[in-house]
Amino acid sequence: MFRILPLGDSAITIEFGNEIDPLINAQAVSFAKTVGDQGWPGILDIVPTYRSVTVFYDPLQWSVPVLTKKLRTLPRPRPIKSESNGTIHEIPVLYGGEWGPDLEEVAAFAGLRSGDAIALHTSMPYRVYMLGFSPGFPYLGLVPEQLAMPRRSTPRMKVPAGSVGIADRQTGIYPITTPGGWRLIGRTPISMYRKTSPIPFLLKPGDLVRFRSIDRDEFDRLSRETQHDDH
């Protein structure tokens, strides 16, 4: 079951629930794909989130009543499966030190040593629920409750690209250098956002991410390879 809400004069939001839940997100991702597969002219963008899909349209070609009626004719996503059918990505991360300055604090919050906190963070796959905040920023979850430390009270003015952070039950990867308040526990040399690529975002909603702990030598090697691939 979903409800359709107008969002200004050029967008409609389709809501599937009110919480962070893989089943709800699976419905949103599935429905976004279904809308995109229609190839309707005048549909400018389709954006799935944790629990909804927003369809942006050309108001000269569509109205809220007409688009609402069309959307209701589409097959509804079947809420029987929350597993991801997307790509599985292994993301290497150098944890701690200058690359993850909040790791010790997160580990203390969890009552763990830093090595055990790393092992816990890398122990499970994370679903890509949505992209947002900055180009290609993946919201991943759900983090084990033990590691679910709240955001910093004062955001950093500059978080390096590739930084891996935790904010409550979410973990994420900063694709570009930007301000941010997440707890930084490591950094990946893999680019999340490639602005010159035909497919600029490495991850998409519905994908799965597994983090892998690496050492400084492997981080430097992968950084060089990534820089080479970008040129």
PyRosetta script that sets phi, psi and omega in degrees:
from pyrosetta import init, pose_from_sequence

init()
pose = pose_from_sequence("MFRILPLGDSAITIEFGNEIDPLINAQAVSFAKTVGDQGWPGILDIVPTYRSVTVFYDPLQWSVPVLTKKLRTLPRPRPIKSESNGTIHEIPVLYGGEWGPDLEEVAAFAGLRSGDAIALHTSMPYRVYMLGFSPGFPYLGLVPEQLAMPRRSTPRMKVPAGSVGIADRQTGIYPITTPGGWRLIGRTPISMYRKTSPIPFLLKPGDLVRFRSIDRDEFDRLSRETQHDDH")
pose.set_psi(1, 137.5)
pose.set_omega(1, 175.6)
pose.set_phi(2, -141.1)
pose.set_psi(2, 166.1)
pose.set_omega(2, 174.3)
pose.set_phi(3, -126.6)
pose.set_psi(3, 148.7)
pose.set_omega(3, -175.8)
pose.set_phi(4, -112.3)
pose.set_psi(4, 128.0)
pose.set_omega(4, -176.2)
pose.set_phi(5, -126.9)
pose.set_psi(5, 133.2)
pose.set_omega(5, 174.5)
pose.set_phi(6, -68.5)
pose.set_psi(6, 144.2)
pose.set_omega(6, 179.1)
pose.set_phi(7, -128.3)
pose.set_psi(7, 87.8)
pose.set_omega(7, -174.3)
pose.set_phi(8, 71.4)
pose.set_psi(8, -153.5)
pose.set_omega(8, -176.6)
pose.set_phi(9, -105.4)
pose.set_psi(9, 9.8)
pose.set_omega(9, -178.1)
pose.set_phi(10, -144.4)
pose.set_psi(10, 21.6)
pose.set_omega(10, 178.8)
pose.set_phi(11, -155.9)
pose.set_psi(11, 154.3)
pose.set_omega(11, 176.5)
pose.set_phi(12, -134.0)
pose.set_psi(12, 137.8)
pose.set_omega(12, 176.6)
pose.set_phi(13, -110.7)
pose.set_psi(13, 132.6)
pose.set_omega(13, 176.8)
pose.set_phi(14, -109.0)
pose.set_psi(14, 115.5)
pose.set_omega(14, -176.1)
pose.set_phi(15, -100.8)
pose.set_psi(15, 136.2)
pose.set_omega(15, -179.4)
pose.set_phi(16, -112.8)
pose.set_psi(16, -8.2)
pose.set_omega(16, -179.3)
pose.set_phi(17, 174.2)
pose.set_psi(17, -171.0)
pose.set_omega(17, -175.3)
pose.set_phi(18, -132.5)
pose.set_psi(18, 24.2)
pose.set_omega(18, -178.4)
pose.set_phi(19, -148.5)
pose.set_psi(19, 165.3)
pose.set_omega(19, 175.3)
pose.set_phi(20, -81.1)
pose.set_psi(20, 108.4)
pose.set_omega(20, -175.9)
pose.set_phi(21, -149.0)
pose.set_psi(21, 131.6)
pose.set_omega(21, -177.3)
pose.set_phi(22, -61.9)
pose.set_psi(22, -30.4)
pose.set_omega(22, 179.2)
pose.set_phi(23, -68.4)
pose.set_psi(23, -44.7)
pose.set_omega(23, 178.2)
pose.set_phi(24, -64.0)
pose.set_psi(24, -43.1)
pose.set_omega(24, -179.4)
pose.set_phi(25, -65.1)
pose.set_psi(25, -36.9)
pose.set_omega(25, 178.1)
pose.set_phi(26, -61.7)
pose.set_psi(26, -37.3)
pose.set_omega(26, 177.4)
pose.set_phi(27, -66.0)
pose.set_psi(27, -42.9)
pose.set_omega(27, -179.6)
pose.set_phi(28, -63.6)
pose.set_psi(28, -46.0)
pose.set_omega(28, -179.7)
pose.set_phi(29, -63.4)
pose.set_psi(29, -41.9)
pose.set_omega(29, 179.6)
pose.set_phi(30, -64.0)
pose.set_psi(30, -42.9)
pose.set_omega(30, -178.1)
pose.set_phi(31, -69.0)
pose.set_psi(31, -37.2)
pose.set_omega(31, 177.2)
pose.set_phi(32, -59.7)
pose.set_psi(32, -41.9)
pose.set_omega(32, 178.6)
pose.set_phi(33, -65.3)
pose.set_psi(33, -41.4)
pose.set_omega(33, 179.3)
pose.set_phi(34, -60.2)
pose.set_psi(34, -44.3)
pose.set_omega(34, 178.4)
pose.set_phi(35, -62.5)
pose.set_psi(35, -45.3)
pose.set_omega(35, -179.9)
pose.set_phi(36, -62.4)
pose.set_psi(36, -34.6)
pose.set_omega(36, -178.8)
pose.set_phi(37, -67.9)
pose.set_psi(37, -17.0)
pose.set_omega(37, -178.7)
pose.set_phi(38, -71.1)
pose.set_psi(38, -26.8)
pose.set_omega(38, -179.7)
pose.set_phi(39, 65.1)
pose.set_psi(39, 29.9)
pose.set_omega(39, -178.2)
pose.set_phi(40, -66.5)
pose.set_psi(40, 129.8)
pose.set_omega(40, 175.1)
pose.set_phi(41, -67.1)
pose.set_psi(41, 146.8)
pose.set_omega(41, 179.2)
pose.set_phi(42, 87.7)
pose.set_psi(42, -2.4)
pose.set_omega(42, 173.3)
pose.set_phi(43, -90.1)
pose.set_psi(43, 116.1)
pose.set_omega(43, -170.6)
pose.set_phi(44, -90.4)
pose.set_psi(44, -32.5)
pose.set_omega(44, -179.4)
pose.set_phi(45, -163.9)
pose.set_psi(45, 153.0)
pose.set_omega(45, 178.9)
pose.set_phi(46, -133.8)
pose.set_psi(46, 116.5)
pose.set_omega(46, -170.8)
pose.set_phi(47, -122.4)
pose.set_psi(47, 106.8)
pose.set_omega(47, 174.5)
pose.set_phi(48, -80.8)
pose.set_psi(48, 145.1)
pose.set_omega(48, 175.7)
pose.set_phi(49, -123.6)
pose.set_psi(49, -167.9)
pose.set_omega(49, 177.6)
pose.set_phi(50, -51.5)
pose.set_psi(50, -43.6)
pose.set_omega(50, -168.1)
pose.set_phi(51, -135.8)
pose.set_psi(51, 9.2)
pose.set_omega(51, -175.0)
pose.set_phi(52, -153.7)
pose.set_psi(52, 174.0)
pose.set_omega(52, 173.4)
pose.set_phi(53, -132.7)
pose.set_psi(53, 131.2)
pose.set_omega(53, 174.1)
pose.set_phi(54, -109.9)
pose.set_psi(54, 127.2)
pose.set_omega(54, 179.9)
pose.set_phi(55, -107.6)
pose.set_psi(55, 117.3)
pose.set_omega(55, 177.6)
pose.set_phi(56, -95.3)
pose.set_psi(56, 134.7)
pose.set_omega(56, -173.8)
pose.set_phi(57, -138.1)
pose.set_psi(57, 162.1)
pose.set_omega(57, 175.4)
pose.set_phi(58, -80.5)
pose.set_psi(58, 114.2)
pose.set_omega(58, -176.9)
pose.set_phi(59, -67.4)
pose.set_psi(59, -10.3)
pose.set_omega(59, 174.7)
pose.set_phi(60, -80.9)
pose.set_psi(60, -15.3)
pose.set_omega(60, -179.6)
pose.set_phi(61, -112.0)
pose.set_psi(61, -20.0)
pose.set_omega(61, -176.8)
pose.set_phi(62, -134.0)
pose.set_psi(62, 154.8)
pose.set_omega(62, 168.6)
pose.set_phi(63, -123.6)
pose.set_psi(63, 163.6)
pose.set_omega(63, 179.8)
pose.set_phi(64, -58.8)
pose.set_psi(64, -47.9)
pose.set_omega(64, -178.9)
pose.set_phi(65, -62.2)
pose.set_psi(65, -41.3)
pose.set_omega(65, -177.6)
pose.set_phi(66, -67.6)
pose.set_psi(66, -46.1)
pose.set_omega(66, -179.2)
pose.set_phi(67, -67.9)
pose.set_psi(67, -38.1)
pose.set_omega(67, 177.2)
pose.set_phi(68, -58.8)
pose.set_psi(68, -44.1)
pose.set_omega(68, 179.6)
pose.set_phi(69, -63.4)
pose.set_psi(69, -41.8)
pose.set_omega(69, 178.6)
pose.set_phi(70, -64.1)
pose.set_psi(70, -42.4)
pose.set_omega(70, -179.1)
pose.set_phi(71, -63.2)
pose.set_psi(71, -35.6)
pose.set_omega(71, -178.7)
pose.set_phi(72, -72.1)
pose.set_psi(72, -15.7)
pose.set_omega(72, 177.6)
pose.set_phi(73, -83.3)
pose.set_psi(73, -13.3)
pose.set_omega(73, -176.7)
pose.set_phi(74, -75.3)
pose.set_psi(74, 152.3)
pose.set_omega(74, 175.8)
pose.set_phi(75, -59.2)
pose.set_psi(75, 133.2)
pose.set_omega(75, 179.6)
pose.set_phi(76, -80.7)
pose.set_psi(76, 140.3)
pose.set_omega(76, 178.0)
pose.set_phi(77, -62.2)
pose.set_psi(77, 138.2)
pose.set_omega(77, -176.6)
pose.set_phi(78, -87.8)
pose.set_psi(78, 119.3)
pose.set_omega(78, -176.0)
pose.set_phi(79, -81.4)
pose.set_psi(79, 58.8)
pose.set_omega(79, -176.7)
pose.set_phi(80, -118.3)
pose.set_psi(80, -4.6)
pose.set_omega(80, -172.7)
pose.set_phi(81, -152.1)
pose.set_psi(81, 125.6)
pose.set_omega(81, 179.7)
pose.set_phi(82, -107.3)
pose.set_psi(82, -5.2)
pose.set_omega(82, -179.7)
pose.set_phi(83, -64.0)
pose.set_psi(83, 149.3)
pose.set_omega(83, -178.8)
pose.set_phi(84, -81.6)
pose.set_psi(84, 136.7)
pose.set_omega(84, 171.1)
pose.set_phi(85, -102.6)
pose.set_psi(85, 8.5)
pose.set_omega(85, -178.7)
pose.set_phi(86, -83.5)
pose.set_psi(86, -173.3)
pose.set_omega(86, -179.2)
pose.set_phi(87, -73.4)
pose.set_psi(87, 144.7)
pose.set_omega(87, 174.0)
pose.set_phi(88, -99.2)
pose.set_psi(88, 123.8)
pose.set_omega(88, -178.0)
pose.set_phi(89, -113.7)
pose.set_psi(89, 133.3)
pose.set_omega(89, 170.3)
pose.set_phi(90, -98.8)
pose.set_psi(90, 120.2)
pose.set_omega(90, -176.7)
pose.set_phi(91, -110.4)
pose.set_psi(91, 112.7)
pose.set_omega(91, 178.3)
pose.set_phi(92, -75.2)
pose.set_psi(92, 139.5)
pose.set_omega(92, -176.5)
pose.set_phi(93, -136.5)
pose.set_psi(93, 133.3)
pose.set_omega(93, 168.9)
pose.set_phi(94, -93.3)
pose.set_psi(94, 111.4)
pose.set_omega(94, -174.2)
pose.set_phi(95, -90.5)
pose.set_psi(95, 148.5)
pose.set_omega(95, 170.8)
pose.set_phi(96, 78.1)
pose.set_psi(96, -175.2)
pose.set_omega(96, 178.7)
pose.set_phi(97, 61.3)
pose.set_psi(97, -147.7)
pose.set_omega(97, 179.6)
pose.set_phi(98, -69.2)
pose.set_psi(98, -17.4)
pose.set_omega(98, -179.8)
pose.set_phi(99, -84.1)
pose.set_psi(99, -25.8)
pose.set_omega(99, 178.1)
pose.set_phi(100, -139.2)
pose.set_psi(100, 71.3)
pose.set_omega(100, -171.0)
pose.set_phi(101, -65.7)
pose.set_psi(101, -14.3)
pose.set_omega(101, -179.9)
pose.set_phi(102, -101.7)
pose.set_psi(102, 5.3)
pose.set_omega(102, -175.5)
pose.set_phi(103, -59.3)
pose.set_psi(103, -46.7)
pose.set_omega(103, -177.5)
pose.set_phi(104, -61.6)
pose.set_psi(104, -38.7)
pose.set_omega(104, -179.5)
pose.set_phi(105, -67.9)
pose.set_psi(105, -40.4)
pose.set_omega(105, 177.7)
pose.set_phi(106, -65.0)
pose.set_psi(106, -42.3)
pose.set_omega(106, 179.3)
pose.set_phi(107, -62.4)
pose.set_psi(107, -42.7)
pose.set_omega(107, 178.8)
pose.set_phi(108, -63.7)
pose.set_psi(108, -40.0)
pose.set_omega(108, 177.2)
pose.set_phi(109, -58.7)
pose.set_psi(109, -37.6)
pose.set_omega(109, -178.4)
pose.set_phi(110, -84.6)
pose.set_psi(110, -7.2)
pose.set_omega(110, -177.1)
pose.set_phi(111, 73.2)
pose.set_psi(111, 31.8)
pose.set_omega(111, -175.8)
pose.set_phi(112, -125.8)
pose.set_psi(112, 161.8)
pose.set_omega(112, 165.9)
pose.set_phi(113, -77.0)
pose.set_psi(113, 158.7)
pose.set_omega(113, -175.6)
pose.set_phi(114, -59.8)
pose.set_psi(114, -39.2)
pose.set_omega(114, 179.0)
pose.set_phi(115, -63.1)
pose.set_psi(115, -37.2)
pose.set_omega(115, 178.4)
pose.set_phi(116, -71.3)
pose.set_psi(116, -33.7)
pose.set_omega(116, 176.7)
pose.set_phi(117, -66.1)
pose.set_psi(117, -39.8)
pose.set_omega(117, 176.6)
pose.set_phi(118, -62.5)
pose.set_psi(118, -46.1)
pose.set_omega(118, -179.7)
pose.set_phi(119, -59.9)
pose.set_psi(119, -37.9)
pose.set_omega(119, -179.8)
pose.set_phi(120, -70.1)
pose.set_psi(120, -41.2)
pose.set_omega(120, -179.7)
pose.set_phi(121, -65.2)
pose.set_psi(121, -32.4)
pose.set_omega(121, -178.5)
pose.set_phi(122, -93.5)
pose.set_psi(122, 5.7)
pose.set_omega(122, -171.1)
pose.set_phi(123, -83.5)
pose.set_psi(123, -6.7)
pose.set_omega(123, -172.3)
pose.set_phi(124, -148.2)
pose.set_psi(124, 156.9)
pose.set_omega(124, 173.1)
pose.set_phi(125, -80.7)
pose.set_psi(125, 151.2)
pose.set_omega(125, 178.8)
pose.set_phi(126, -119.2)
pose.set_psi(126, 136.9)
pose.set_omega(126, 177.8)
pose.set_phi(127, -80.6)
pose.set_psi(127, 137.9)
pose.set_omega(127, 170.6)
pose.set_phi(128, -81.5)
pose.set_psi(128, 103.5)
pose.set_omega(128, -178.2)
pose.set_phi(129, -77.6)
pose.set_psi(129, -40.0)
pose.set_omega(129, -178.1)
pose.set_phi(130, -166.9)
pose.set_psi(130, 166.8)
pose.set_omega(130, 171.3)
pose.set_phi(131, -112.4)
pose.set_psi(131, 141.7)
pose.set_omega(131, 179.9)
pose.set_phi(132, -179.0)
pose.set_psi(132, -171.3)
pose.set_omega(132, 178.5)
pose.set_phi(133, 70.9)
pose.set_psi(133, -58.0)
pose.set_omega(133, 173.6)
pose.set_phi(134, -142.4)
pose.set_psi(134, 165.2)
pose.set_omega(134, -173.7)
pose.set_phi(135, -55.4)
pose.set_psi(135, 117.4)
pose.set_omega(135, 175.6)
pose.set_phi(136, 81.2)
pose.set_psi(136, 7.4)
pose.set_omega(136, -179.7)
pose.set_phi(137, -70.1)
pose.set_psi(137, 116.0)
pose.set_omega(137, -178.4)
pose.set_phi(138, -91.1)
pose.set_psi(138, 129.3)
pose.set_omega(138, 171.7)
pose.set_phi(139, -91.1)
pose.set_psi(139, 114.4)
pose.set_omega(139, -173.0)
pose.set_phi(140, -114.1)
pose.set_psi(140, 148.0)
pose.set_omega(140, 178.0)
pose.set_phi(141, -169.7)
pose.set_psi(141, 177.4)
pose.set_omega(141, -4.3)
pose.set_phi(142, -100.0)
pose.set_psi(142, 140.0)
pose.set_omega(142, 179.8)
pose.set_phi(143, -69.8)
pose.set_psi(143, 144.6)
pose.set_omega(143, 173.2)
pose.set_phi(144, -52.0)
pose.set_psi(144, 136.8)
pose.set_omega(144, -174.6)
pose.set_phi(145, -54.2)
pose.set_psi(145, -32.8)
pose.set_omega(145, -177.9)
pose.set_phi(146, -60.9)
pose.set_psi(146, -30.1)
pose.set_omega(146, -177.7)
pose.set_phi(147, -95.2)
pose.set_psi(147, 0.3)
pose.set_omega(147, -169.5)
pose.set_phi(148, -77.7)
pose.set_psi(148, 69.8)
pose.set_omega(148, -179.9)
pose.set_phi(149, -84.0)
pose.set_psi(149, 137.1)
pose.set_omega(149, 179.8)
pose.set_phi(150, -63.7)
pose.set_psi(150, 164.2)
pose.set_omega(150, 175.1)
pose.set_phi(151, -57.4)
pose.set_psi(151, 160.7)
pose.set_omega(151, 172.5)
pose.set_phi(152, -64.9)
pose.set_psi(152, 144.7)
pose.set_omega(152, 177.9)
pose.set_phi(153, -68.1)
pose.set_psi(153, -30.0)
pose.set_omega(153, 177.2)
pose.set_phi(154, -122.3)
pose.set_psi(154, 111.7)
pose.set_omega(154, -179.3)
pose.set_phi(155, -62.7)
pose.set_psi(155, 151.9)
pose.set_omega(155, 171.4)
pose.set_phi(156, -74.5)
pose.set_psi(156, 146.1)
pose.set_omega(156, 178.6)
pose.set_phi(157, -76.8)
pose.set_psi(157, -22.3)
pose.set_omega(157, -176.9)
pose.set_phi(158, -146.1)
pose.set_psi(158, 110.4)
pose.set_omega(158, 175.4)
pose.set_phi(159, -108.6)
pose.set_psi(159, 123.6)
pose.set_omega(159, -176.8)
pose.set_phi(160, -64.6)
pose.set_psi(160, 147.9)
pose.set_omega(160, 174.1)
pose.set_phi(161, -57.3)
pose.set_psi(161, 140.9)
pose.set_omega(161, 179.7)
pose.set_phi(162, 91.5)
pose.set_psi(162, -7.8)
pose.set_omega(162, -179.4)
pose.set_phi(163, -64.9)
pose.set_psi(163, 136.7)
pose.set_omega(163, 178.2)
pose.set_phi(164, -104.9)
pose.set_psi(164, 126.8)
pose.set_omega(164, -175.6)
pose.set_phi(165, -130.3)
pose.set_psi(165, 168.9)
pose.set_omega(165, 176.5)
pose.set_phi(166, -127.6)
pose.set_psi(166, 137.4)
pose.set_omega(166, 172.7)
pose.set_phi(167, -141.7)
pose.set_psi(167, 103.4)
pose.set_omega(167, -175.2)
pose.set_phi(168, 56.7)
pose.set_psi(168, -128.1)
pose.set_omega(168, -176.2)
pose.set_phi(169, -86.0)
pose.set_psi(169, 8.9)
pose.set_omega(169, -178.9)
pose.set_phi(170, -107.8)
pose.set_psi(170, 150.2)
pose.set_omega(170, 167.4)
pose.set_phi(171, -128.6)
pose.set_psi(171, 154.3)
pose.set_omega(171, -175.4)
pose.set_phi(172, -158.0)
pose.set_psi(172, 172.1)
pose.set_omega(172, -177.6)
pose.set_phi(173, -129.6)
pose.set_psi(173, 122.5)
pose.set_omega(173, 178.8)
pose.set_phi(174, -74.5)
pose.set_psi(174, 116.1)
pose.set_omega(174, -177.0)
pose.set_phi(175, -79.0)
pose.set_psi(175, -26.0)
pose.set_omega(175, 178.8)
pose.set_phi(176, -135.6)
pose.set_psi(176, 162.4)
pose.set_omega(176, 176.3)
pose.set_phi(177, -69.5)
pose.set_psi(177, 125.1)
pose.set_omega(177, -173.0)
pose.set_phi(178, -160.6)
pose.set_psi(178, 160.1)
pose.set_omega(178, 169.8)
pose.set_phi(179, -62.7)
pose.set_psi(179, 155.9)
pose.set_omega(179, 178.8)
pose.set_phi(180, -176.2)
pose.set_psi(180, 154.2)
pose.set_omega(180, -176.4)
pose.set_phi(181, -116.3)
pose.set_psi(181, 10.2)
pose.set_omega(181, 179.9)
pose.set_phi(182, -74.9)
pose.set_psi(182, 156.5)
pose.set_omega(182, 177.4)
pose.set_phi(183, -77.7)
pose.set_psi(183, 115.9)
pose.set_omega(183, -174.2)
pose.set_phi(184, -86.6)
pose.set_psi(184, 121.8)
pose.set_omega(184, -177.1)
pose.set_phi(185, -115.1)
pose.set_psi(185, -10.3)
pose.set_omega(185, -179.8)
pose.set_phi(186, -177.3)
pose.set_psi(186, -174.4)
pose.set_omega(186, 179.0)
pose.set_phi(187, -147.6)
pose.set_psi(187, 141.8)
pose.set_omega(187, 176.3)
pose.set_phi(188, -106.7)
pose.set_psi(188, 144.3)
pose.set_omega(188, 174.7)
pose.set_phi(189, -83.4)
pose.set_psi(189, -3.1)
pose.set_omega(189, -177.4)
pose.set_phi(190, -84.6)
pose.set_psi(190, 131.3)
pose.set_omega(190, -178.3)
pose.set_phi(191, -78.2)
pose.set_psi(191, 128.0)
pose.set_omega(191, 175.6)
pose.set_phi(192, -85.2)
pose.set_psi(192, -29.9)
pose.set_omega(192, -175.3)
pose.set_phi(193, -126.3)
pose.set_psi(193, 122.4)
pose.set_omega(193, -178.6)
pose.set_phi(194, -125.1)
pose.set_psi(194, 93.5)
pose.set_omega(194, -168.2)
pose.set_phi(195, -66.0)
pose.set_psi(195, -20.5)
pose.set_omega(195, 179.6)
pose.set_phi(196, -94.8)
pose.set_psi(196, -2.1)
pose.set_omega(196, -177.5)
pose.set_phi(197, -86.5)
pose.set_psi(197, 147.2)
pose.set_omega(197, 174.8)
pose.set_phi(198, -58.7)
pose.set_psi(198, -31.0)
pose.set_omega(198, 174.3)
pose.set_phi(199, -115.8)
pose.set_psi(199, 92.4)
pose.set_omega(199, -169.0)
pose.set_phi(200, -71.3)
pose.set_psi(200, -22.5)
pose.set_omega(200, -176.4)
pose.set_phi(201, -104.2)
pose.set_psi(201, 127.1)
pose.set_omega(201, 178.9)
pose.set_phi(202, -66.1)
pose.set_psi(202, -40.4)
pose.set_omega(202, -175.6)
pose.set_phi(203, -107.7)
pose.set_psi(203, 154.4)
pose.set_omega(203, 176.2)
pose.set_phi(204, -138.2)
pose.set_psi(204, 156.7)
pose.set_omega(204, 179.2)
pose.set_phi(205, -55.3)
pose.set_psi(205, 134.9)
pose.set_omega(205, -178.3)
pose.set_phi(206, 98.9)
pose.set_psi(206, -15.6)
pose.set_omega(206, 175.7)
pose.set_phi(207, -71.7)
pose.set_psi(207, 168.3)
pose.set_omega(207, 174.5)
pose.set_phi(208, -120.6)
pose.set_psi(208, 144.9)
pose.set_omega(208, 179.2)
pose.set_phi(209, -124.3)
pose.set_psi(209, 132.8)
pose.set_omega(209, 170.2)
pose.set_phi(210, -118.8)
pose.set_psi(210, 127.0)
pose.set_omega(210, 177.6)
pose.set_phi(211, -87.9)
pose.set_psi(211, 143.7)
pose.set_omega(211, 178.2)
pose.set_phi(212, -129.6)
pose.set_psi(212, 127.7)
pose.set_omega(212, -179.4)
pose.set_phi(213, -75.3)
pose.set_psi(213, 132.7)
pose.set_omega(213, 179.7)
pose.set_phi(214, -128.4)
pose.set_psi(214, 166.2)
pose.set_omega(214, 177.7)
pose.set_phi(215, -98.3)
pose.set_psi(215, 179.0)
pose.set_omega(215, -174.7)
pose.set_phi(216, -64.0)
pose.set_psi(216, -39.4)
pose.set_omega(216, -178.9)
pose.set_phi(217, -60.8)
pose.set_psi(217, -45.2)
pose.set_omega(217, -179.7)
pose.set_phi(218, -68.6)
pose.set_psi(218, -36.1)
pose.set_omega(218, 176.8)
pose.set_phi(219, -59.8)
pose.set_psi(219, -46.7)
pose.set_omega(219, -179.1)
pose.set_phi(220, -64.9)
pose.set_psi(220, -41.2)
pose.set_omega(220, 179.6)
pose.set_phi(221, -63.4)
pose.set_psi(221, -46.8)
pose.set_omega(221, -179.9)
pose.set_phi(222, -66.4)
pose.set_psi(222, -33.4)
pose.set_omega(222, 177.0)
pose.set_phi(223, -62.5)
pose.set_psi(223, -43.2)
pose.set_omega(223, 178.6)
pose.set_phi(224, -64.2)
pose.set_psi(224, -42.1)
pose.set_omega(224, 179.9)
pose.set_phi(225, -65.3)
pose.set_psi(225, -40.0)
pose.set_omega(225, 179.4)
pose.set_phi(226, -64.6)
pose.set_psi(226, -42.3)
pose.set_omega(226, 178.4)
pose.set_phi(227, -62.6)
pose.set_psi(227, -39.1)
pose.set_omega(227, 178.8)
pose.set_phi(228, -64.9)
pose.set_psi(228, -42.7)
pose.set_omega(228, -178.4)
pose.set_phi(229, -66.1)
pose.set_psi(229, -29.0)
pose.set_omega(229, -177.4)
pose.set_phi(230, -77.5)
pose.set_psi(230, -12.3)
pose.set_omega(230, -177.6)
pose.set_phi(231, -103.7)
pose.dump_pdb("model.pdb")
